[in-house]
Amino acid sequence: MAARRLQAGKLPPDLLGRMLSTYTQADATLIVPPGVGEDAAVIDIGDRYLVAKTDPITFATDDIGWYAVHVNANDIAAMGATPRYFLASIILPESQATETLVESVFASIHRAAAELGITVCGGHTEITHGIDRPLVIGQMLGEATPDSLVRSADLQPGDALILTKGMAIEATAIIARERRRLLLDRGLEAELLDRCAAFLTDPGISVVRDARLATGAGGVRAMHDPTEGGIATALQELATAADVGLVVDSELLPLAPEAARLCAEFGLDPLGVISSGALLIGCDPADAGRIVTVLQESGITASRIGSAVHPDEGLSLVRDGGRAPLPTFSADEITRIF
C-alpha cells in the first residue's frame, strides 16, 4: 500500500497521536506528556512544575523573532504557567544572510522578551542552503505551581467555551505584511493594509494577559492556543485532549471586518487560518459570565461561543438554527497564499 502523502502544516491528528503513543515513553516526573491538544509538556522538578514548549515560525518573515517569542509564550500561558526563559534556533538562507538580517532577528527577539519579562538564555544560529526564507524555532520554559496548572484534558461535558479577541488575528497581520504589494495592486487601500499589519500588536497575538486574567477570575478548567489550522483545528484538538464533544455557535465567533476582508480576498475560510492572539477557554458554566466580564473590563474582547458536550455528540457548528459538522482543515488555509 502506498504511503500517505502529507500536506504542508501540522501532522494529521490521527498520525500525530499514533506517533506520540508509539515513540514516547512514560516517566514519573512527566505530569503532562506529549499529546494532541496539550500546549506544552509539564515536568515535576520538586517544589514546582517546569513547563516546556517548542514552536517554529514558518509563515512570517517580517519581525520573525518577535513572533517566535510571543507564540511560544502563549503556549506556556495556556497551561496556567508563567513564561520565564527563551532559547532560539535561528536558521538563515545563504541567499539572504547579512549582518543586517541577523541583527534584525536578534533585536526583535530581545524586544518581545523585554515586553513579557522573559530572559533569553541561549540557542543556536546557522546559515544554511536549501531554504528560501528565515526560520526561527523557539523553545520556551515556564513555571507553574501544582494548583495553578491548567490542562486541555480537564475540560468536561457541560463546561462553557469562551473565545478571546477573535478569529484570524495572526493571519490578518501575516497576509498584510507578506502580500502587501499584491494587495495594493488589487486596489486595497494602504491605510487598510497598515491597520491589518498592526493586528500583530492591536489586538495583538499574545494571550499571556488573557490567560492570567481568566485564571484569576476562577473556574477555568482548560485553555488552548489556536495556531495553525485556526479556531476549527484548535477546537478539534481541545476535544481530542479532553474526550468531549463540542457545540459552537458560528454567529458568536468574533471576526474583525479587516480580517474578513483579507480572508475574502484570497478565498480563505476564517475558521481555518492561523489565529494566534485568540484564546479558547473552557470553564465551569457558573463562572463564564464573570470571566467574560473580567476580560472585557480589562479591554480584551471575549465571547461565550458554545459548550462542551458528551463525546457521542461529536463536534458541531450551529448555523441558521441547525447543526452541521465542525469544518476540518488538513492544512492551514493561509498556506494557499504561499
C-alpha positions in Angstrom: 0.0 0.0 0.0 1.4 3.4 -1.0 2.4 5.7 1.9 0.0 8.6 2.6 1.3 11.9 1.1 1.2 14.8 3.7 0.3 18.4 3.1 2.1 21.5 4.4 1.2 22.3 8.0 0.6 20.3 11.1 0.6 16.5 11.0 -2.9 15.0 10.8 -4.2 14.4 14.4 -4.6 10.6 13.8 -1.0 10.3 12.6 0.4 12.6 15.4 -1.5 10.6 18.0 -0.1 7.4 16.7 3.5 8.7 16.6 3.2 10.0 20.2 1.7 6.8 21.6 4.3 4.7 19.8 7.5 6.6 20.2 7.4 8.3 23.6 8.0 6.8 27.0 6.5 7.2 30.4 8.3 9.0 33.2 7.0 9.5 36.7 8.1 13.2 36.7 6.3 13.9 33.4 3.0 15.3 34.6 1.7 16.3 31.2 3.2 14.1 28.5 3.1 14.8 24.7 -0.5 14.6 23.5 -2.8 16.1 20.8 -4.4 19.3 22.2 -2.0 19.9 25.1 0.0 23.1 24.6 3.2 22.2 26.5 5.0 19.5 28.5 4.9 19.7 32.3 7.7 18.2 34.4 7.7 17.9 38.2 11.0 19.4 39.4 10.3 19.2 43.1 8.9 22.4 44.5 7.2 23.5 41.3 6.5 22.4 37.7 8.7 23.2 34.7 6.6 23.8 31.7 8.4 23.4 28.3 7.4 24.3 24.7 8.9 24.5 21.3 7.3 26.1 18.2 8.7 27.4 14.9 7.8 30.4 12.9 7.4 29.3 9.3 4.8 31.7 7.7 6.0 35.1 8.7 9.4 36.7 7.8 8.8 40.3 8.9 9.6 40.6 12.7 10.1 36.8 12.9 11.9 36.8 16.2 9.0 38.8 17.9 6.5 36.2 16.6 8.6 33.4 17.9 8.8 34.7 21.5 5.1 35.5 21.7 3.8 32.3 20.1 5.9 30.2 22.5 4.9 32.3 25.5 1.3 31.8 24.5 1.5 28.0 24.9 3.1 28.3 28.3 0.4 30.8 29.5 -2.3 28.4 28.2 -1.1 25.9 30.7 -1.7 28.4 33.5 2.1 28.9 33.8 4.4 31.9 33.7 6.8 32.1 30.7 10.4 32.7 32.0 13.2 31.6 29.7 13.6 31.6 25.9 16.0 29.8 23.6 16.0 30.1 19.8 17.4 28.2 16.8 17.8 30.8 14.1 18.2 29.3 10.6 19.0 31.8 7.8 19.2 31.1 4.0 22.5 31.6 2.3 20.9 33.9 -0.3 19.7 36.4 2.3 22.2 36.2 5.1 23.6 39.6 6.0 24.6 41.2 9.3 21.6 43.4 9.0 19.2 40.4 8.8 21.0 38.8 11.8 20.7 41.9 13.9 17.1 42.4 13.0 16.2 38.9 14.2 18.2 39.3 17.4 16.6 42.7 18.1 13.1 41.5 17.5 13.6 38.6 19.9 15.0 41.0 22.5 12.1 43.4 22.1 9.4 40.7 22.6 11.3 39.2 25.5 11.5 42.6 27.2 7.8 43.2 26.8 7.0 39.9 28.6 9.8 40.0 31.2 11.4 36.8 29.7 15.1 36.0 29.8 16.8 35.0 26.5 19.2 32.3 27.8 20.6 30.5 24.8 20.1 28.9 21.4 21.8 28.3 18.1 22.4 30.3 14.9 23.2 28.9 11.4 23.3 29.9 7.7 22.3 27.0 5.5 21.4 26.1 2.0 18.1 24.6 0.7 15.7 27.1 2.3 14.3 30.3 0.8 13.2 32.2 4.0 14.5 32.7 7.6 13.2 30.2 10.2 13.2 30.7 13.9 12.5 27.7 16.1 11.7 28.9 19.7 11.9 27.0 23.0 10.2 28.5 26.0 10.5 27.4 29.6 8.0 28.5 32.2 7.0 27.7 35.8 3.7 26.7 37.5 2.6 25.6 40.9 0.6 22.3 41.0 -2.6 24.2 41.9 -2.2 26.7 39.0 -1.7 24.2 36.2 -4.4 24.1 33.5 -4.8 21.2 31.1 -6.9 20.8 28.0 -7.7 17.3 29.1 -9.6 18.6 32.1 -12.5 20.1 30.0 -15.8 18.4 31.0 -19.2 18.0 29.3 -21.4 20.9 30.3 -18.5 23.3 30.6 -18.8 26.7 28.8 -16.4 27.7 25.9 -15.1 31.3 25.7 -13.1 32.8 22.9 -11.0 36.0 23.4 -10.3 38.6 20.7 -11.5 36.6 17.6 -10.6 34.6 14.5 -7.7 35.2 12.1 -5.8 37.8 14.1 -2.3 36.5 13.2 -3.4 35.6 9.7 -4.5 39.1 9.1 -1.2 40.5 10.1 0.8 38.0 8.1 -1.3 38.5 4.9 -1.0 42.3 5.1 2.8 42.1 5.7 3.7 39.3 3.3 1.4 40.1 0.4 1.2 43.9 0.7 2.4 44.7 -2.9 -0.1 42.2 -4.4 -3.0 43.6 -2.4 -2.1 47.2 -3.3 -2.0 46.1 -7.0 -5.5 44.7 -6.5 -6.8 48.0 -5.3 -6.8 47.7 -1.5 -6.1 50.9 0.4 -2.7 51.4 2.0 -4.4 52.6 5.2 -6.4 49.3 5.4 -3.3 47.2 5.0 -1.4 49.3 7.6 -4.3 48.6 10.0 -4.2 44.9 9.2 -0.4 44.7 9.6 -0.9 46.3 13.1 -3.0 43.4 14.2 0.3 41.9 15.3 0.1 44.3 18.3 -3.5 45.5 18.3 -5.5 43.4 19.2 -2.1 41.5 19.3 -1.0 37.9 19.1 -0.2 37.5 22.7 -2.6 35.7 25.1 -0.4 35.8 28.2 -2.5 38.5 29.7 -5.8 36.8 28.6 -4.8 33.6 30.4 -3.7 35.4 33.5 -7.0 37.4 33.8 -9.1 34.3 33.0 -7.4 32.1 35.6 -7.5 34.9 38.2 -11.3 35.2 37.7 -11.7 31.5 38.7 -13.4 28.4 37.3 -11.1 27.8 34.4 -10.7 24.1 33.6 -8.9 24.2 30.2 -7.3 26.6 27.8 -5.9 26.2 24.3 -4.0 28.5 22.0 -5.2 28.4 18.4 -2.3 28.5 15.9 -2.0 26.6 12.6 -5.4 25.4 11.4 -7.2 28.2 13.2 -10.1 28.1 15.6 -11.6 25.0 14.0 -8.4 22.9 14.4 -7.9 24.2 18.0 -11.5 23.1 18.9 -10.8 19.7 17.4 -7.5 19.4 19.4 -9.2 20.5 22.6 -12.0 18.0 22.1 -9.4 15.2 21.4 -7.4 16.0 24.6 -10.5 16.0 26.8 -12.5 13.3 25.0 -15.6 15.5 24.7 -17.9 16.8 22.0 -18.4 20.5 21.3 -21.2 22.6 20.1 -20.2 26.1 18.9 -22.5 28.9 17.6 -21.0 30.3 14.4 -22.7 33.7 15.0 -20.9 34.1 18.3 -17.4 33.7 16.8 -15.9 37.2 16.5 -14.3 38.3 13.2 -13.0 41.8 12.7 -14.1 43.4 9.4 -10.4 43.8 8.4 -9.8 40.1 8.9 -12.9 39.2 6.9 -11.8 41.4 4.0 -8.3 39.9 3.7 -9.6 36.3 4.0 -12.2 37.0 1.4 -9.6 38.5 -0.9 -7.9 35.1 -1.1 -10.9 32.9 -0.6 -9.7 31.7 2.8 -12.1 30.4 5.5 -11.5 32.4 8.7 -12.2 29.3 10.7 -9.1 27.6 9.3 -6.5 30.3 9.3 -3.7 30.7 11.9 -5.2 32.6 14.8 -2.6 33.3 17.5 -4.0 36.1 19.6 -7.2 34.3 20.4 -7.5 32.1 23.5 -10.0 29.2 23.9 -11.1 28.9 27.5 -13.2 26.1 28.9 -14.8 26.8 32.3 -17.4 26.0 34.8 -20.6 27.5 33.3 -21.4 29.2 36.6 -18.2 31.2 36.2 -18.4 32.0 32.5 -20.1 35.3 32.9 -17.6 36.5 35.5 -14.6 35.5 33.3 -16.1 37.3 30.3 -16.7 40.4 32.3 -13.2 40.5 33.8 -11.7 40.2 30.3 -14.0 42.8 28.8 -13.4 45.3 31.6 -9.6 44.8 31.0 -10.0 45.8 27.3 -10.0 42.2 25.9 -12.9 41.2 23.7 -14.4 37.9 24.9 -17.5 35.9 24.0 -19.1 32.8 25.2 -19.2 30.7 21.9 -20.6 27.3 23.0 -20.3 24.3 25.3 -18.6 21.0 25.8 -21.0 18.0 25.4 -20.9 14.2 25.6 -18.3 12.8 23.1 -21.1 10.9 21.3 -22.5 14.3 20.1 -19.3 15.0 18.2 -18.1 18.4 17.1 -20.8 20.7 15.6 -21.3 24.2 14.4 -24.7 25.9 14.8 -25.7 27.8 11.7 -29.1 29.2 10.8 -30.7 27.4 13.7 -29.3 24.0 12.7 -26.2 21.9 13.5 -23.6 21.0 10.9 -20.3 19.2 11.5 -17.4 21.4 12.5 -15.3 22.0 9.4 -11.9 20.3 9.3 -8.8 21.6 7.6 -6.0 19.3 6.5 -3.7 22.3 6.2 -3.9 25.9 7.4 -5.8 28.0 4.9 -3.0 30.6 4.8 -0.7 28.1 3.1 -2.8 28.8 -0.1 -1.2 32.2 -0.4 2.4 31.0 -0.3 
